[in-house]
Amino acid sequence: MKAIYKFHFDCGRQGMLEGIFVAEKEDVEILVEEGIEVYFGEVLGKHSEIYGPIQDVDLSFVTDSQDAVNVVLDLDLSTGFNPFSYTVTGSEADERNLGDDATVAEAIAHAKLNKKEGGDTIPEPADQAVPPAAGGSGLSG
């Protein structure tokens, strides 16, 4: 089920990243529980290199009212920074055996697969992945 979240990522004296976005509740839970490190890049100026795990304190649940979610999606009211729009850090990608420039969505899909199979499932690197069967991407969205 999709929900609306506020994002507030404190970057110390460099500043903060803030945003409002819609995401699947399960994906947000995995992002926090798994401690997935998100790489935002130099979003606060040259050489700022902002990255880190998203924690409970960084996210505020707003609502899971589907009427509100639909309004935000239909009117494109998401604003600011959305951790799901970025890649994971290089060390995070290496740890999960994901390819270079792996997205947060790929890391979450890997965590879901790992949880489902009950172990350390290692996917094929993204650049060598087998294409999905006809009729879908293999990922729910």
DRENPA-3360 file (N, C-alpha, C; in nm, 2 decimals, always signed):
BEGIN
1 = MKAIYKFH = +0.08/-0.12/+0.00/+0.00/+0.00/+0.00/+0.09/+0.12/+0.00 ~ +0.05/+0.22/-0.08/+0.13/+0.34/-0.09/+0.09/+0.44/+0.02 ~ +0.19/+0.52/+0.06/+0.16/+0.62/+0.16/+0.25/+0.74/+0.13 ~ +0.21/+0.85/+0.20/+0.29/+0.98/+0.18/+0.38/+0.99/+0.30 ~ +0.51/+1.03/+0.27/+0.61/+1.05/+0.37/+0.68/+1.19/+0.36 ~ +0.72/+1.24/+0.47/+0.81/+1.36/+0.48/+0.95/+1.31/+0.50 ~ +1.04/+1.37/+0.43/+1.18/+1.33/+0.44/+1.26/+1.45/+0.50 ~ +1.35/+1.42/+0.60/+1.43/+1.53/+0.66/+1.56/+1.46/+0.70;
9 = FDCGRQGM = +1.66/+1.48/+0.61/+1.80/+1.42/+0.63/+1.90/+1.53/+0.67 ~ +1.94/+1.52/+0.80/+2.03/+1.62/+0.85/+2.17/+1.59/+0.81 ~ +2.23/+1.69/+0.74/+2.37/+1.67/+0.69/+2.47/+1.76/+0.77 ~ +2.44/+1.78/+0.90/+2.53/+1.86/+0.98/+2.54/+2.01/+0.94 ~ +2.66/+2.06/+0.94/+2.67/+2.20/+0.91/+2.66/+2.23/+0.76 ~ +2.65/+2.12/+0.68/+2.63/+2.15/+0.54/+2.49/+2.18/+0.50 ~ +2.40/+2.14/+0.59/+2.26/+2.17/+0.56/+2.17/+2.05/+0.58 ~ +2.06/+2.04/+0.51/+1.96/+1.93/+0.53/+1.89/+1.91/+0.39;
17 = LEGIFVAE = +1.85/+1.79/+0.38/+1.77/+1.75/+0.26/+1.63/+1.73/+0.31 ~ +1.53/+1.79/+0.24/+1.39/+1.77/+0.28/+1.30/+1.74/+0.16 ~ +1.20/+1.67/+0.18/+1.11/+1.64/+0.07/+0.98/+1.57/+0.12 ~ +0.88/+1.56/+0.03/+0.76/+1.49/+0.05/+0.74/+1.40/-0.07 ~ +0.71/+1.28/-0.05/+0.70/+1.18/-0.16/+0.60/+1.07/-0.12 ~ +0.57/+0.99/-0.22/+0.48/+0.87/-0.21/+0.57/+0.75/-0.23 ~ +0.55/+0.65/-0.15/+0.62/+0.52/-0.17/+0.54/+0.41/-0.11 ~ +0.58/+0.29/-0.15/+0.51/+0.17/-0.09/+0.56/+0.16/+0.06;
25 = KEDVEILV = +0.47/+0.13/+0.15/+0.50/+0.12/+0.29/+0.61/+0.01/+0.31 ~ +0.59/-0.10/+0.25/+0.69/-0.21/+0.26/+0.83/-0.17/+0.22 ~ +0.84/-0.09/+0.11/+0.97/-0.05/+0.06/+1.04/+0.05/+0.16 ~ +0.96/+0.14/+0.22/+1.01/+0.23/+0.32/+1.06/+0.15/+0.44 ~ +0.98/+0.05/+0.49/+1.03/-0.03/+0.60/+1.16/-0.10/+0.57 ~ +1.17/-0.16/+0.45/+1.29/-0.23/+0.41/+1.41/-0.13/+0.40 ~ +1.39/-0.01/+0.35/+1.49/+0.09/+0.34/+1.55/+0.12/+0.47 ~ +1.46/+0.13/+0.57/+1.51/+0.17/+0.71/+1.57/+0.04/+0.78;
33 = EEGIEVYF = +1.50/-0.07/+0.77/+1.54/-0.19/+0.84/+1.68/-0.24/+0.79 ~ +1.70/-0.23/+0.66/+1.82/-0.28/+0.60/+1.93/-0.18/+0.61 ~ +1.90/-0.06/+0.65/+2.01/+0.04/+0.66/+2.07/+0.07/+0.52 ~ +1.99/+0.07/+0.42/+2.04/+0.09/+0.28/+2.10/+0.23/+0.27 ~ +2.23/+0.24/+0.23/+2.30/+0.37/+0.22/+2.26/+0.43/+0.08 ~ +2.21/+0.55/+0.09/+2.17/+0.62/-0.03/+2.27/+0.73/-0.07 ~ +2.31/+0.74/-0.19/+2.41/+0.83/-0.24/+2.33/+0.95/-0.31 ~ +2.33/+1.07/-0.25/+2.27/+1.18/-0.31/+2.36/+1.26/-0.40;
41 = GEVLGKHS = +2.49/+1.25/-0.38/+2.58/+1.32/-0.47/+2.61/+1.46/-0.40 ~ +2.65/+1.55/-0.49/+2.69/+1.68/-0.44/+2.57/+1.78/-0.44 ~ +2.46/+1.74/-0.38/+2.34/+1.82/-0.38/+2.35/+1.95/-0.29 ~ +2.44/+1.96/-0.21/+2.46/+2.07/-0.12/+2.58/+2.16/-0.16 ~ +2.62/+2.14/-0.28/+2.74/+2.22/-0.32/+2.85/+2.13/-0.36 ~ +2.95/+2.20/-0.43/+3.06/+2.13/-0.48/+3.14/+2.06/-0.37 ~ +3.17/+1.93/-0.39/+3.24/+1.85/-0.30/+3.16/+1.81/-0.17 ~ +3.03/+1.83/-0.17/+2.95/+1.80/-0.05/+2.93/+1.65/-0.03;
49 = EIYGPIQD = +2.93/+1.57/-0.14/+2.92/+1.42/-0.13/+2.82/+1.37/-0.02 ~ +2.70/+1.39/-0.04/+2.60/+1.36/+0.07/+2.55/+1.21/+0.05 ~ +2.57/+1.13/+0.15/+2.52/+0.99/+0.15/+2.50/+0.94/+0.29 ~ +2.43/+0.83/+0.30/+2.42/+0.77/+0.43/+2.29/+0.68/+0.44 ~ +2.28/+0.60/+0.54/+2.16/+0.52/+0.56/+2.04/+0.60/+0.60 ~ +1.93/+0.57/+0.55/+1.80/+0.64/+0.59/+1.75/+0.57/+0.72 ~ +1.73/+0.65/+0.82/+1.69/+0.60/+0.95/+1.54/+0.65/+0.98 ~ +1.48/+0.59/+1.08/+1.35/+0.62/+1.13/+1.34/+0.78/+1.15;
57 = VDLSFVTD = +1.44/+0.84/+1.21/+1.43/+0.98/+1.24/+1.43/+1.07/+1.11 ~ +1.47/+1.01/+1.00/+1.47/+1.08/+0.87/+1.34/+1.09/+0.80 ~ +1.25/+1.00/+0.84/+1.12/+0.99/+0.77/+1.00/+1.01/+0.87 ~ +0.90/+1.08/+0.82/+0.77/+1.09/+0.90/+0.66/+1.04/+0.81 ~ +0.58/+0.95/+0.86/+0.47/+0.90/+0.80/+0.36/+1.01/+0.80 ~ +0.30/+1.04/+0.69/+0.20/+1.14/+0.68/+0.06/+1.08/+0.68 ~ +0.03/+1.00/+0.58/-0.10/+0.93/+0.57/-0.09/+0.82/+0.47 ~ -0.17/+0.72/+0.49/-0.19/+0.61/+0.38/-0.33/+0.62/+0.32;
65 = SQDAVNVV = -0.40/+0.73/+0.34/-0.53/+0.75/+0.28/-0.51/+0.75/+0.13 ~ -0.57/+0.65/+0.06/-0.55/+0.64/-0.08/-0.61/+0.76/-0.16 ~ -0.71/+0.83/-0.10/-0.75/+0.96/-0.16/-0.64/+1.06/-0.16 ~ -0.57/+1.08/-0.05/-0.46/+1.17/-0.04/-0.35/+1.13/-0.13 ~ -0.32/+1.00/-0.13/-0.21/+0.95/-0.21/-0.24/+0.98/-0.36 ~ -0.36/+0.96/-0.40/-0.40/+0.98/-0.54/-0.39/+1.13/-0.58 ~ -0.43/+1.22/-0.48/-0.42/+1.36/-0.51/-0.27/+1.40/-0.53 ~ -0.18/+1.35/-0.44/-0.04/+1.38/-0.46/+0.01/+1.33/-0.59;
73 = LDLDLSTG = -0.02/+1.21/-0.62/+0.03/+1.15/-0.75/-0.03/+1.21/-0.87 ~ -0.16/+1.23/-0.87/-0.23/+1.29/-0.99/-0.19/+1.43/-1.02 ~ -0.17/+1.51/-0.91/-0.13/+1.65/-0.93/+0.02/+1.67/-0.92 ~ +0.10/+1.56/-0.91/+0.24/+1.57/-0.91/+0.29/+1.66/-0.80 ~ +0.24/+1.64/-0.67/+0.27/+1.73/-0.56/+0.40/+1.68/-0.48 ~ +0.46/+1.57/-0.52/+0.58/+1.53/-0.45/+0.68/+1.65/-0.47 ~ +0.76/+1.67/-0.37/+0.86/+1.79/-0.38/+0.98/+1.76/-0.30 ~ +1.09/+1.82/-0.34/+1.22/+1.80/-0.27/+1.28/+1.67/-0.30;
81 = FNPFSYTV = +1.35/+1.62/-0.20/+1.43/+1.50/-0.21/+1.35/+1.38/-0.18 ~ +1.37/+1.27/-0.26/+1.31/+1.14/-0.25/+1.42/+1.04/-0.25 ~ +1.45/+0.97/-0.14/+1.56/+0.88/-0.14/+1.55/+0.77/-0.24 ~ +1.42/+0.74/-0.29/+1.40/+0.63/-0.39/+1.44/+0.68/-0.53 ~ +1.47/+0.81/-0.54/+1.51/+0.86/-0.68/+1.66/+0.86/-0.69 ~ +1.74/+0.80/-0.60/+1.88/+0.80/-0.61/+1.94/+0.66/-0.61 ~ +2.07/+0.66/-0.62/+2.14/+0.53/-0.62/+2.19/+0.50/-0.48 ~ +2.24/+0.38/-0.47/+2.30/+0.34/-0.34/+2.45/+0.37/-0.35;
89 = TGSEADER = +2.52/+0.37/-0.24/+2.66/+0.40/-0.24/+2.73/+0.28/-0.30 ~ +2.86/+0.30/-0.34/+2.94/+0.20/-0.40/+2.96/+0.08/-0.31 ~ +2.98/+0.11/-0.18/+3.00/+0.00/-0.09/+2.87/-0.08/-0.07 ~ +2.76/-0.01/-0.07/+2.63/-0.08/-0.06/+2.61/-0.17/-0.18 ~ +2.64/-0.12/-0.29/+2.62/-0.20/-0.42/+2.71/-0.32/-0.41 ~ +2.84/-0.30/-0.37/+2.93/-0.42/-0.36/+2.88/-0.52/-0.26 ~ +2.83/-0.47/-0.14/+2.79/-0.56/-0.04/+2.67/-0.65/-0.08 ~ +2.59/-0.59/-0.17/+2.47/-0.66/-0.22/+2.49/-0.73/-0.35;
97 = NLGDDATV = +2.62/-0.72/-0.40/+2.65/-0.77/-0.53/+2.56/-0.71/-0.65 ~ +2.54/-0.58/-0.64/+2.46/-0.51/-0.74/+2.56/-0.44/-0.83 ~ +2.52/-0.41/-0.95/+2.61/-0.34/-1.05/+2.63/-0.20/-1.01 ~ +2.73/-0.14/-1.08/+2.76/+0.01/-1.06/+2.63/+0.09/-1.08 ~ +2.61/+0.19/-1.01/+2.50/+0.28/-1.02/+2.37/+0.21/-0.99 ~ +2.37/+0.11/-0.90/+2.25/+0.04/-0.86/+2.15/+0.14/-0.79 ~ +2.03/+0.13/-0.82/+1.93/+0.22/-0.76/+1.88/+0.17/-0.63 ~ +1.82/+0.25/-0.55/+1.76/+0.21/-0.42/+1.66/+0.11/-0.45;
105 = AEAIAHAK = +1.58/+0.12/-0.56/+1.48/+0.02/-0.59/+1.54/-0.12/-0.61 ~ +1.66/-0.12/-0.68/+1.73/-0.25/-0.70/+1.77/-0.31/-0.57 ~ +1.82/-0.23/-0.48/+1.87/-0.28/-0.34/+1.75/-0.33/-0.26 ~ +1.63/-0.26/-0.28/+1.51/-0.31/-0.20/+1.46/-0.44/-0.26 ~ +1.46/-0.45/-0.40/+1.42/-0.57/-0.46/+1.51/-0.69/-0.42 ~ +1.64/-0.66/-0.41/+1.74/-0.76/-0.36/+1.70/-0.80/-0.22 ~ +1.67/-0.71/-0.13/+1.64/-0.73/+0.01/+1.51/-0.82/+0.02 ~ +1.41/-0.78/-0.07/+1.29/-0.86/-0.07/+1.31/-1.01/-0.11;
113 = LNKKEGGD = +1.39/-1.02/-0.21/+1.43/-1.16/-0.26/+1.50/-1.23/-0.15 ~ +1.59/-1.17/-0.08/+1.67/-1.23/+0.02/+1.58/-1.27/+0.14 ~ +1.48/-1.18/+0.17/+1.39/-1.21/+0.28/+1.30/-1.33/+0.25 ~ +1.25/-1.33/+0.12/+1.16/-1.43/+0.07/+1.23/-1.57/+0.07 ~ +1.36/-1.57/+0.03/+1.43/-1.70/+0.02/+1.50/-1.74/+0.15 ~ +1.50/-1.64/+0.25/+1.56/-1.67/+0.38/+1.71/-1.68/+0.38 ~ +1.78/-1.61/+0.30/+1.93/-1.62/+0.30/+1.99/-1.51/+0.22 ~ +2.12/-1.53/+0.20/+2.20/-1.43/+0.13/+2.20/-1.46/-0.02;
121 = TIPEPADQ = +2.09/-1.42/-0.08/+2.08/-1.44/-0.23/+2.16/-1.34/-0.30 ~ +2.24/-1.38/-0.39/+2.33/-1.29/-0.47/+2.28/-1.29/-0.61 ~ +2.22/-1.17/-0.65/+2.17/-1.16/-0.79/+2.28/-1.15/-0.89 ~ +2.25/-1.17/-1.01/+2.35/-1.15/-1.12/+2.37/-1.00/-1.12 ~ +2.50/-0.95/-1.15/+2.52/-0.81/-1.17/+2.43/-0.75/-1.27 ~ +2.39/-0.63/-1.25/+2.29/-0.56/-1.33/+2.32/-0.56/-1.48 ~ +2.45/-0.55/-1.51/+2.49/-0.55/-1.65/+2.48/-0.68/-1.72 ~ +2.46/-0.79/-1.64/+2.46/-0.92/-1.70/+2.33/-0.99/-1.67;
129 = AVPPAAGG = +2.23/-0.92/-1.62/+2.10/-0.98/-1.58/+2.03/-1.03/-1.69 ~ +1.96/-1.14/-1.67/+1.88/-1.20/-1.77/+1.75/-1.12/-1.78 ~ +1.70/-1.09/-1.91/+1.58/-1.01/-1.92/+1.46/-1.08/-1.86 ~ +1.36/-1.01/-1.81/+1.24/-1.07/-1.76/+1.16/-1.14/-1.87 ~ +1.08/-1.23/-1.82/+0.99/-1.30/-1.92/+0.89/-1.20/-1.98 ~ +0.84/-1.24/-2.09/+0.75/-1.15/-2.16/+0.63/-1.12/-2.07 ~ +0.58/-1.00/-2.08/+0.46/-0.96/-2.00/+0.49/-0.89/-1.87 ~ +0.61/-0.85/-1.84/+0.63/-0.77/-1.72/+0.78/-0.76/-1.69;
137 = SGLSG = +0.80/-0.67/-1.60/+0.94/-0.63/-1.56/+0.99/-0.72/-1.45 ~ +0.90/-0.79/-1.38/+0.94/-0.87/-1.27/+0.94/-0.80/-1.14 ~ +0.92/-0.67/-1.14/+0.92/-0.58/-1.02/+0.78/-0.52/-1.02 ~ +0.73/-0.52/-0.90/+0.60/-0.45/-0.88/+0.62/-0.30/-0.85 ~ +0.53/-0.22/-0.90/+0.56/-0.07/-0.88/+0.44/-0.01/-0.84;
% end
